Amino acid sequence: MKNNYDKITVLMVIAWLILALLVLISSNTLISDEAIYNKNLTSPYPPFSYDFIVNFKGTAGILSTWFQLLIYPITKGNVNIMRFTNIIWLFFSAVILNKIINDKKNTNYRYSGFLIIFLPSTYILCARNMGDFPSYFFAIFFYYLYDKSKKENKNLLYFIFTGLVGSIAIVGKQTLLLLFVIPLYSFVRESKHKIKIVVMFIAMLILPSIIYIIWGSYIPKSSSFNSMAKSPLLAVNLNNFFLEFLYISTINIILFPSYSFNFIKKYFKLIIPLTLVLFFWQKVPIPFFNTNFKFFKSSSIYIVYGNLWNFIVSFFKVLGIFFFLKIVIAQLKKPSNIDILIIISLGLMIFLKIPYYDERYIAIFSPFFLLILIDFHKVKFQLAGLYFGLFLNILNISTLYFHSNPSVVNLLGNFFYRLAL
């Protein structure tokens, strides 16, 4: 057991170092929407002024922009260094997450919180200066403070401070409005401290209320998501919704591969028919093959690859649904993290309204996934799954950093085409 944990620790350190290396050697040019957010750094208005806030470019990330302006004398606008600050925020998030897990005593591996590095899309969260940090850090810090308040008799100032930490997290990322679930759930469940919980709730409202009043909405006027806000209530995106369950199944396979394969064996006869339904109903894009390979798209090989990929993705989407239902049933039988489960469930529902899928949107909730899964499984981690998680993250960030390079893209396309022949 100890030898296995030693190997996991070594791999974990390597995973953190690989992320740091890939970010530092990445191109010192703006990628995708980084260009939009970077415009805020050259705004002529003072950072906390009405004009700066009302003219903010992008959807989320005003907290990240304030932070980058604060450290601008250090970074001097260097893109790589700005991205690297994400890793620092992620590390301190892992420190707090690790403390929460160890306090709950759900695992005998003392560095469980740092395994967040292996979860899908963790590398992508740090790959661009896009506003996910420092909100990610403040969200998990808020939960840590709240969790301590349940176990210890804290004074009113502590609850005000906790609420302000939550307020900071929310103002930087609109999806973290779901953190309001915590005081609401706590108010219903707690027989004491109700006044303190109300005060915490009010403190959480302060910053987002100011920003949203200035914007006239929960998103800036410049955001492409304004169309989503005006879309009919019943207009939903089911493809995005089901992609989240692919994320859930991948997390389980990475952290608990033996359990996952036994789970598949047990429910295989139920999973396959539903997979076929999803297979014929939804089509998913094939990674690496978009508009660059018209010669490949016209071949029968592409059709075979396309259908095979669609079936695999459909299978793991259904598997993720089964995993999620299993966790829900376990929580209903023996409640321990109902508040986290509600946050995750509502987070899944958000994707019904988001017009396009970005893995960062679900990865922002990864600390909560880790907390509830460790509590559910209470088993040792396995090296094979963590290797798989590291591989996925490296593939993900490499694709992002090199996708705009035509020579790399064509090299990949020709390789897979010749491999198929």
C-alpha positions, -999 to +999 in steps of 0.1 A: +000+000+000+027+025+010+048+017-020+017+023-043+011+057-026+048+066-030+045+059-068+013+080-069+031+109-052+060+108-076+036+107-106+016+136-091+047+157-087+057+149-124+022+159-135+024+193-118+059+199-133+047+189-168+019+214-166+043+241-155+067+233-183+040+232-210+026+266-199+061+282-197+072+270-232+038+277-248+037+304-275+039+339-260+010+349-282-027+352-274-048+321-280-085+322-289-105+344-265-074+355-246-073+384-271-107+396-259-098+395-222-064+410-228-080+442-241-092+449-205-056+452-194-051+483-216-084+499-207-081+537-202-103+536-171-093+529-135-098+492-127-126+496-101-144+525-118-179+524-132-166+530-167-141+501-165-168+477-152-195+487-177-170+485-206-155+451-196-148+429-225-157+392-224-182+372-203-165+363-171-131+370-156-133+406-142-117+392-110-089+377-130-084+410-149-082+429-116-056+404-104-035+407-136-036+445-134-024+442-098+006+421-107+012+438-141+045+454-128+058+419-124+044+402-155+047+432-177+020+417-199+040+385-207+014+360-217+033+329-204+038+344-170+001+354-168-008+318-176+016+305-151-002+324-123-031+301-129-009+272-118-001+290-086-038+296-079-045+259-087-018+247-063-032+267-034-066+255-043-053+219-040-038+227-006-072+238+007-089+209-010-064+185+005-071+200+040-109+194+035-104+158+025-080+150+053-104+166+078-132+144+066-109+113+068-124+097+037-091+084+025-058+073+039-037+089+012-026+122+027-022+141-006-056+133-022-064+170-029-034+174-052-048+146-074-070+174-089-041+177-114-052+144-131-089+153-136-100+160-172-095+196-183-073+207-154-045+215-177-069+234-200-080+255-170-045+267-166-036+269-203-051+303-210-055+336-191-093+334-194-108+343-160-112+309-143-087+319-117-087+332-090-125+324-088-116+287-087-095+292-056-120+314-038-148+289-045-130+261-027-117+284+000-153+295+006-164+258+010-135+252+034-146+281+056-182+270+055-173+234+063-153+245+094-183+266+106-203+234+108-179+217+131-168+247+153-188+275+170-177+305+149-186+341+156-205+365+134-174+381+119-163+346+107-196+342+088-193+377+073-157+369+061-169+335+047-197+353+028-173+378+014-150+351+001-179+335-016-188+369-030-153+373-045-156+338-062-190+346-077-181+380-091-153+363-111-174+335-126-212+335-131-216+298-128-204+300-092-237+317-084-245+281-075-225+286-043-256+303-029-269+267-026-247+263+005-262+290+028-297+282+015-293+245+022-276+252+056-304+275+066-330+248+060-310+221+077-295+240+107-316+245+138-291+270+152-269+298+136-297+308+113-290+345+118-253+340+111-262+320+079-285+349+067-256+374+074-233+351+053-259+350+025-261+388+025-223+392+025-222+368-006-246+392-024-225+423-021-200+421-049-221+404-076-250+427-069-228+458-075-213+444-107-246+430-121-264+463-115-237+482-134-239+457-163-277+456-162-275+418-163-254+390-150-231+392-180-215+423-197-230+439-228-199+428-248-205+391-240-215+367-268-237+350-241-262+378-243-280+358-269-283+330-244-298+353-218-325+364-243-332+329-256-366+312-249-368+294-216-375+261-233-346+264-258-321+238-246-289+222-258-291+185-250-257+177-267-239+200-242-259+184-213-249+149-222-212+158-227-210+166-190-217+129-182-188+120-204-167+142-180-182+123-150-174+089-164-139+099-172-133+112-137-144+078-123-122+059-146-091+080-138-095+079-100-112+045-096-105+023-127-112-011-110-145+001-096-154+016-130-147-017-149-166-037-124-195-012-127-195-016-165-197-054-161-226-051-137-247-027-158-234-036-193-268-050-205-285-018-195-258+006-208-256-008-243-293-003-254-292+033-241-258+038-259-274+028-292-302+053-286-277+081-280-256+068-309-283+072-335-297+104-319-265+125-315-234+129-336-202+142-321-172+158-339-140+137-343-110+152-326-082+165-348-104+161-380-123+193-386-119+214-418-083+206-426-087+171-441-112+172-469-095+143-486-099+122-455-136+132-450-145+119-484-131+084-477-150+054-462-123+052-435-136+085-421-171+072-419-159+041-400-138+062-376-167+087-372-192+060-362-167+042-340-159+074-322-195+084-319-203+050-303-175+052-278-185+087-267-221+077-265-212+047-243-192+068-219-220+095-217-244+068-207-219+053-182-216+088-167-253+090-162-253+056-144-224+068-122-242+100-113-274+082-105-255+058-083-240+087-063-274+104-060-290+072-046-261+068-021-265+103-009-303+099-005-297+068+016-269+083+037-267+121+033-232+135+038-226+159+009-261+169-002-251+205-006-223+195-030-246+172-049-271+200-054-244+223-067-232+196-091-267+188-102-276+225-109-242+229-126-253+201-150-286+218-157-268+251-167-254+233-197-289+229-211-288+267-218-252+272-228-250+276-266-216+259-270-196+235-249-163+244-233-147+219-210-136+248-187-172+253-178-176+219-161-140+218-149-146+248-126-167+224-105-139+197-104-130+203-067-167+194-058-166+163-080-134+152-062-149+157-028-181+138-034-164+110-053-138+104-026-166+103+000-186+079-022-158+054-030-136+054+001-111+032-017-074+035-027-064+052-059-048+033-087-018+043-107-031+031-141-061+055-140-039+084-130-016+077-160-047+079-182-057+112-167-022+126-172-022+114-208-056+131-215-045+164-200-013+164-220-032+156-252-057+183-244-033+211-238-010+201-266-040+202-290-049+236-278-014+250-281-006+235-315-040+234-332-034+267-350-001+255-365-009+241-400+022+220-402+013+202-369-023+197-379-015+183-413+012+161-398-014+146-374-040+142-402-016+124-426-004+102-397-039+089-389-048+086-426-018+065-434-023+045-402-059+037-414-046+025-448 
